[in-house]
Amino acid sequence: MKMYDERLIDIEAIGKLIKERRMALGITQTDLAFEANVSQPTVSDIERGVCPNVSFEALARIAFALNFDISDICIVKFQPNKWWRDRS
């Protein structure tokens, strides 16, 4: 069971952003995992956009460890308002 709605959350974009910041800071996945109190495989999965069970709490800890505000990494896919489109 996924902890997020993949139709709304762009986990691949979040992972790319996290990896770019981590690399810019010159830290390893292991270091980030330690600082964020998550496992290294979790960091790897998030960075690759293949993390079916990632929690908001884990993302928040990673964001904090990278000096991000959680709102900086919450990337939402654009979804046109279905109600607006379907009203006729």
RAMOVEN-V181444 format. One record per residue. N is the residue number from 0. RES is the residue in one small letter. SS is DSSP state (A for helix, B for strand, O for the rest). PSI is psi in whole degrees, 0 to 359 (* if undefined). OMEGA is omega in whole degrees, -180 to 180 (none if undefined). Layout:
N;RES;SS;PSI;OMEGA, N;RES;SS;PSI;OMEGA
This chain:
0;m;O;129;180, 1;k;O;147;-179, 2;m;O;5;180, 3;y;O;163;179, 4;d;O;108;-175, 5;e;O;347;175, 6;r;O;340;-176, 7;l;O;323;-175, 8;i;B;128;180, 9;d;O;83;-175, 10;i;A;331;178, 11;e;A;318;178, 12;a;A;322;177, 13;i;A;315;180, 14;g;A;319;179, 15;k;A;317;179, 16;l;A;316;179, 17;i;A;314;-180, 18;k;A;316;179, 19;e;A;316;-180, 20;r;A;316;-180, 21;r;A;314;-179, 22;m;A;322;178, 23;a;A;327;178, 24;l;A;350;178, 25;g;O;33;179, 26;i;O;154;-179, 27;t;O;166;175, 28;q;A;323;180, 29;t;A;317;178, 30;d;A;316;180, 31;l;A;316;180, 32;a;A;316;179, 33;f;A;311;-178, 34;e;A;325;-177, 35;a;A;356;-179, 36;n;O;46;173, 37;v;O;170;179, 38;s;O;156;177, 39;q;A;320;176, 40;p;A;329;176, 41;t;A;315;178, 42;v;A;313;-180, 43;s;A;313;-180, 44;d;A;317;179, 45;i;A;314;-179, 46;e;A;329;179, 47;r;A;354;179, 48;g;O;24;-179, 49;v;O;60;-176, 50;c;O;83;-174, 51;p;O;338;-175, 52;n;O;23;-179, 53;v;O;138;180, 54;s;O;159;175, 55;f;A;324;180, 56;e;A;317;179, 57;a;A;317;177, 58;l;A;321;180, 59;a;A;319;179, 60;r;A;320;178, 61;i;A;317;178, 62;a;A;314;-180, 63;f;A;317;-179, 64;a;A;334;180, 65;l;O;9;-178, 66;n;O;34;172, 67;f;O;152;163, 68;d;O;144;-178, 69;i;A;329;179, 70;s;A;340;178, 71;d;A;334;-177, 72;i;A;359;178, 73;c;O;90;-177, 74;i;O;117;-177, 75;v;B;136;177, 76;k;O;144;177, 77;f;O;128;177, 78;q;O;110;177, 79;p;O;146;-179, 80;n;O;109;-177, 81;k;A;317;180, 82;w;A;315;-179, 83;w;A;317;-179, 84;r;A;321;-173, 85;d;A;352;-178, 86;r;O;128;180, 87;s;O;*;none
